[in-house]
Amino acid sequence: MIRILKYGEVESADIFARAELKVDVAAVVSGIIDDVRKNGDAALLAYTKKFDGADLKTLEVTQAEIDEAIAIIGEDFVRILRTAAANIRKFHEKQVRNSFIINDENGIVMGQKVIPVDRAGLYVPGGTAAYPSTVLMDAIPAKIAGCPEVVMVTPPGKDGKVNPAILAAASVAGVTRIFKVGGAQAVAALAYGTESVPRVDKIVGPGNAFVAEAKRQVYGVVSIDMIAGPSEILIVADGKTDPRHAAADLLSQAEHDRLASAVLVTDSMQLAEAVQKEIEVQLKTLEREDIARESIDNNGKIIVAPDLRVAVDIANEIAPEHLELCVDNPFDYLDAVRHAGSIFMGRNCPEALGDYMAGPNHTLPTSGTARFSSPLSVDDFVKKTQYTYFTRAALERVAQDVHDFACREGLTAHARSAVIRLEE
């Protein structure tokens, strides 16, 4: 049963504690990455047989397989995918950055170019965690950014096929190439390239502990989006909130993962007790009851705060992945929220809207990293480069200052380079 904690009467460590994955996979992942670097496709095929039970001869998904997947899932779900994709595009198109140029000083031109990465890599989980929504959320910003090539990796089932909903979403989102490989070995393939899988410039997407560790280890060879932790939701709710709604929203994250965190912060003890009871009722109806039960019992909590302003302060301290403001006039509290991955405003905005249909990205910072990082966006798939142009007359105006500045830092070669042109 979910715990009820009264703020100010328990240790702060109990209020702000998070679940931790206590598995050291670094050495295993390092070995897998090294194997893929040395043996390429042969290593990928061997790991796919070992971990996924699929004995493949080739890794790349064919157009025929994509067409078959679309036929399997049917027109109605394709329509849903296209609707979600349109909403995601509408939101992310507003994020596009433009290059700029400054030439308002005589003889000086400066500017910044915004350039998409040449090739983006998407990791998409398979098996019980096969999420076509993640394909849309990760691929569409890359396409809007202008990436010439978007490569996706995802593990196959034992039959050697990829989940048809994943393939359909990839088609709708405009993914360029798809490969049947998962785990740390897929991350290694994207980072270093193999005979079949091209090397990418950025890897994005969630995965298990092995995938997260692989992303950590290849960072620097390629860029990554983030090291994703377990799913999180925090609901700030007043006493008018329907306990059934709050319970349902908490369980929507608890069913993700045994380490997921579901937290309610309220100024109403009556609501806290009602939600506690309602969670027990709804748990029994879930297909993933065992997962949600472990998450709720071990990591879930209801915190009773003296008022809603303190509730928001608690939310800021926790910096959750998903934050729901189930209160009257939620916009009154928006400016007070400083640390959250994505905010869901009011009583008619369950977090699940953000997962599938609303449009803002659902690849979000977890584990408190919302204090300093952001949701996946178009910005993740571009880089900026800057340029400078000076005429000789413009250089003459500043060369001595550059010289003196460099001398102050003891860098005499810098100093000479600034004035040597004027000696000619």
C-alpha positions in Angstrom: 0.0 0.0 0.0 1.2 3.5 -0.8 2.6 5.4 2.2 1.2 8.7 3.5 3.8 11.0 4.9 3.0 14.3 6.6 5.5 17.0 5.6 7.4 18.3 8.6 6.8 15.2 10.6 9.2 12.8 8.8 12.8 12.9 7.7 13.4 14.9 4.5 15.3 11.9 3.2 11.9 10.0 3.2 10.2 12.8 1.3 12.8 13.2 -1.4 14.2 9.6 -1.7 14.2 8.0 -5.1 14.5 4.3 -6.2 18.0 3.3 -7.2 19.0 0.6 -9.6 21.7 -1.3 -7.8 23.1 -3.3 -10.7 26.7 -2.8 -11.9 26.6 -3.5 -15.6 29.6 -1.3 -16.7 32.0 -4.2 -17.2 29.5 -6.3 -19.2 28.6 -3.3 -21.4 32.2 -2.4 -22.0 32.9 -5.9 -23.2 29.9 -5.8 -25.6 30.9 -2.5 -27.0 34.5 -3.7 -27.6 33.2 -6.9 -29.3 31.0 -4.9 -31.7 33.8 -2.5 -32.5 36.0 -5.5 -33.4 33.5 -7.9 -35.0 30.8 -5.7 -36.4 27.7 -7.4 -37.8 28.9 -10.9 -36.7 28.8 -9.7 -33.1 25.4 -8.1 -33.6 23.9 -11.3 -35.1 25.4 -13.4 -32.2 24.0 -11.1 -29.5 20.6 -11.0 -31.2 20.5 -14.8 -31.1 21.7 -14.9 -27.5 19.5 -12.2 -26.0 16.5 -12.0 -28.3 16.3 -15.6 -29.5 16.2 -14.5 -33.1 18.5 -16.3 -35.6 18.9 -13.6 -38.2 20.9 -13.6 -41.5 20.5 -9.9 -42.1 19.8 -7.0 -39.8 18.0 -4.3 -41.9 14.2 -4.2 -42.1 12.9 -4.3 -45.6 10.2 -2.2 -47.2 8.1 -5.4 -47.6 8.3 -5.9 -43.8 7.2 -2.3 -43.2 4.2 -2.7 -45.6 3.2 -6.0 -43.9 3.3 -4.3 -40.5 1.1 -1.4 -41.7 -1.4 -4.0 -43.0 -1.4 -5.9 -39.7 -2.1 -2.9 -37.5 -4.9 -1.6 -39.7 -6.1 1.7 -40.9 -7.6 2.9 -37.6 -4.3 2.7 -35.7 -2.5 4.3 -38.7 -4.9 7.2 -38.5 -4.2 7.5 -34.7 -0.4 7.5 -35.5 -0.9 10.2 -38.1 -3.0 12.4 -35.8 -0.4 12.1 -33.1 2.4 12.8 -35.5 0.6 16.0 -36.8 0.3 17.3 -33.2 4.0 16.5 -32.5 5.1 18.3 -35.7 2.9 21.3 -34.9 4.6 21.7 -31.5 8.1 21.0 -32.5 8.1 23.2 -35.6 8.0 26.2 -33.2 11.4 25.1 -31.8 13.3 25.6 -35.1 16.2 28.0 -34.6 17.4 30.2 -37.4 20.9 31.2 -38.4 21.8 34.8 -37.9 24.3 37.4 -39.2 25.5 40.6 -37.7 27.2 43.2 -39.9 26.3 46.5 -38.2 29.9 47.5 -37.7 32.1 48.8 -40.5 34.3 46.0 -41.9 33.1 43.3 -39.5 30.7 40.4 -40.2 29.8 37.8 -37.6 27.2 35.1 -37.6 26.0 31.7 -36.5 25.0 28.8 -38.7 22.5 26.3 -37.4 23.2 22.9 -39.0 21.5 19.6 -38.5 23.6 16.6 -37.6 24.2 14.4 -40.6 22.8 11.2 -39.1 20.6 10.7 -36.0 20.2 7.4 -34.3 17.1 6.3 -32.5 17.0 3.5 -29.9 13.5 2.1 -29.5 12.9 -0.7 -26.9 11.1 -3.9 -27.9 9.4 -6.7 -26.1 7.0 -5.7 -23.3 8.3 -2.1 -23.6 7.5 -1.6 -27.3 6.3 2.0 -27.6 5.4 3.4 -31.1 4.8 6.7 -29.4 8.6 6.9 -28.7 9.3 6.5 -32.4 7.2 9.5 -33.2 8.6 11.6 -30.3 12.2 10.9 -31.3 12.1 10.8 -35.1 9.9 13.8 -35.8 12.1 16.4 -34.1 15.1 15.0 -36.0 13.2 15.3 -39.3 12.1 18.9 -38.5 15.7 19.7 -37.7 16.6 18.7 -41.2 18.7 15.5 -40.5 19.4 13.9 -43.8 19.3 10.4 -42.3 17.4 9.0 -39.3 18.5 5.5 -38.4 16.5 3.4 -35.9 17.5 0.3 -34.0 15.0 -2.0 -32.2 15.2 -5.6 -31.0 13.2 -8.2 -32.9 11.0 -10.9 -31.4 12.0 -14.6 -31.4 10.4 -14.8 -34.9 12.9 -12.3 -36.2 10.2 -9.7 -36.7 9.9 -6.2 -35.3 6.7 -5.2 -33.5 4.4 -4.0 -36.3 3.3 -0.9 -34.5 6.9 0.2 -34.2 7.4 -0.2 -37.9 4.2 1.6 -38.7 5.2 4.5 -36.5 8.6 4.6 -38.1 7.0 4.9 -41.5 4.7 7.7 -40.4 7.6 9.6 -38.8 9.9 9.3 -41.8 12.6 7.1 -40.4 15.2 6.4 -43.1 16.5 2.9 -42.1 15.6 0.4 -39.5 17.8 -2.4 -38.0 16.8 -5.4 -36.0 19.1 -5.1 -33.0 18.7 -4.0 -29.4 20.6 -3.7 -26.2 24.1 -2.3 -25.6 25.2 -3.9 -28.8 22.8 -1.6 -30.8 24.1 1.5 -29.1 27.7 0.4 -29.9 26.7 -0.2 -33.6 25.2 3.3 -33.8 28.3 4.8 -32.2 31.0 3.1 -34.2 29.2 1.6 -37.2 29.3 -1.9 -38.6 29.2 -3.4 -42.1 25.4 -2.9 -42.1 24.6 -0.2 -39.4 25.9 3.3 -40.3 27.7 5.3 -37.6 25.5 8.2 -36.3 26.3 11.6 -34.8 23.7 11.5 -32.0 21.9 8.7 -30.2 18.5 9.3 -28.5 15.8 7.1 -26.9 15.2 5.2 -23.7 16.3 1.7 -22.8 17.1 -0.6 -19.9 20.1 -0.4 -17.6 22.4 -1.9 -20.3 21.3 0.6 -22.9 21.7 3.5 -20.5 25.2 2.4 -19.5 26.1 1.9 -23.2 25.0 5.5 -24.0 27.1 6.7 -21.1 30.2 4.8 -22.3 30.0 6.0 -26.0 29.3 9.6 -25.1 32.1 11.6 -26.6 32.4 9.4 -29.6 28.8 10.5 -30.3 26.4 12.8 -28.6 23.4 11.4 -26.6 20.2 12.9 -25.4 20.3 11.9 -21.7 20.8 8.9 -19.3 17.2 8.0 -18.7 16.2 6.6 -15.3 12.9 5.1 -14.2 9.6 6.8 -15.0 8.2 9.4 -12.6 5.0 11.3 -11.9 4.3 13.9 -9.2 0.8 15.2 -8.8 0.1 18.4 -6.9 -3.6 18.2 -6.0 -6.0 20.1 -3.9 -8.9 18.7 -1.9 -11.3 19.1 -4.8 -9.5 16.5 -6.9 -11.3 13.3 -7.7 -9.4 10.5 -5.9 -10.2 8.1 -8.8 -8.4 10.4 -11.2 -5.4 10.9 -9.1 -5.1 7.2 -8.4 -5.4 6.4 -12.1 -2.7 8.9 -13.0 -0.3 7.6 -10.4 -0.8 4.1 -11.6 -0.2 5.2 -15.2 3.5 5.6 -14.3 3.7 2.8 -11.8 2.8 0.2 -14.4 5.9 1.2 -16.5 8.6 -0.2 -14.2 9.1 -1.7 -10.8 11.4 1.2 -10.1 9.0 3.8 -11.3 8.1 6.6 -8.9 4.5 7.8 -8.3 4.1 10.7 -5.9 1.0 12.7 -4.8 1.5 16.0 -2.9 -1.7 17.5 -1.5 -2.9 19.9 1.2 -5.8 17.5 2.0 -5.4 14.5 4.3 -8.9 13.5 3.3 -7.8 13.3 -0.3 -4.6 11.5 0.7 -6.6 8.7 2.4 -9.1 8.5 -0.4 -6.4 8.1 -3.0 -4.6 5.5 -0.9 -7.8 3.4 -0.9 -8.6 4.0 -4.6 -5.1 2.8 -5.7 -5.8 -0.5 -4.0 -9.1 -0.8 -5.9 -7.6 0.1 -9.3 -4.5 -2.0 -8.9 -6.5 -5.2 -9.1 -7.8 -4.3 -12.5 -4.4 -3.8 -14.2 -2.8 -6.2 -16.6 0.6 -5.2 -15.2 -0.6 -5.4 -11.6 2.5 -7.1 -10.3 4.8 -4.3 -11.8 2.6 -1.5 -10.6 2.2 -3.1 -7.1 5.9 -3.3 -6.5 6.4 0.3 -7.8 3.6 1.7 -5.5 4.6 -0.3 -2.4 8.3 0.4 -2.7 8.6 3.8 -4.3 5.1 5.4 -4.2 4.2 8.0 -1.6 1.6 10.6 -0.7 2.9 13.7 1.0 0.5 15.9 2.9 1.7 19.5 2.8 0.4 22.5 4.8 -0.6 24.3 1.7 -0.3 24.2 -2.1 2.6 26.7 -2.2 4.6 24.3 -0.1 3.4 21.5 -2.3 4.9 23.2 -5.3 8.2 23.8 -3.4 8.3 20.0 -2.7 7.8 19.4 -6.4 10.6 21.7 -7.3 12.9 19.9 -4.9 12.0 16.5 -6.4 12.2 17.9 -10.0 10.0 15.2 -11.5 9.8 13.9 -15.0 6.1 14.5 -15.2 4.3 17.1 -13.0 0.5 17.4 -12.9 -1.1 20.5 -11.3 -4.6 19.2 -10.4 -5.8 22.4 -8.9 -8.1 25.3 -9.5 -6.5 28.0 -11.7 -3.3 26.0 -12.5 -1.8 28.9 -14.4 -1.5 30.7 -11.1 1.1 28.2 -10.1 3.0 27.9 -13.4 5.6 30.6 -12.7 6.4 29.0 -9.3 7.3 25.7 -11.0 11.0 25.7 -11.8 12.1 22.1 -12.1 9.9 19.6 -14.0 10.3 17.8 -17.3 6.8 18.4 -18.5 3.8 20.1 -16.8 0.2 19.0 -17.1 -2.2 21.8 -16.2 -5.6 21.4 -14.6 -8.0 18.5 -13.9 -8.5 17.5 -17.5 -4.9 16.9 -18.5 -3.7 13.4 -17.5 -0.1 12.7 -18.2 -1.1 10.1 -20.7 -2.1 12.9 -23.1 1.5 13.9 -23.2 2.6 10.3 -23.9 0.6 10.0 -27.0 -1.4 12.8 -28.5 -0.9 16.3 -27.1 2.3 17.2 -29.1 5.0 18.2 -26.5 7.8 15.6 -26.3 7.6 12.7 -23.9 11.3 12.0 -23.9 12.0 13.8 -20.6 14.7 14.3 -18.0 14.4 11.9 -15.0 16.0 11.3 -11.6 16.0 15.0 -10.7 17.9 16.0 -13.8 15.0 18.4 -14.7 16.9 20.8 -12.5 19.4 21.4 -15.3 18.2 19.6 -18.5 15.3 19.7 -20.9 12.9 17.5 -22.9 14.0 16.2 -26.2 13.6 18.8 -28.9 14.6 20.0 -32.3 17.7 21.5 -30.6 19.0 18.0 -29.9 19.4 17.4 -33.6 21.3 20.5 -34.6 24.6 22.1 -33.9 25.8 25.6 -34.1 28.9 26.9 -35.7 30.0 30.5 -35.8 32.0 32.6 -38.2 33.8 36.0 -38.1 35.1 38.3 -40.9 37.3 41.4 -40.4 38.6 43.8 -43.0 42.2 45.1 -42.6 40.8 48.4 -41.4 38.6 46.7 -38.8 41.6 44.6 -37.6 43.7 47.7 -37.2 41.1 49.2 -34.8 41.4 46.3 -32.3 44.7 44.6 -32.9 46.6 46.4 -30.2 43.8 45.5 -27.7 44.0 41.9 -28.7 47.8 42.0 -28.4 47.6 43.5 -24.9 44.9 41.1 -23.7 47.0 38.1 -24.9 50.1 39.4 -23.2 48.1 39.7 -20.0 47.5 36.0 -20.2 51.1 35.2 -21.1 50.3 34.0 -24.6 52.8 35.9 -26.7 52.1 33.9 -29.9 48.5 35.0 -29.7 49.7 38.5 -29.2 52.0 38.4 -32.2 49.3 36.9 -34.5 47.1 39.9 -33.8 49.7 42.6 -34.9 51.9 40.8 -37.4 49.6 41.5 -40.3 49.8 45.2 -39.6 53.6 45.1 -40.0 53.4 44.1 -43.7 
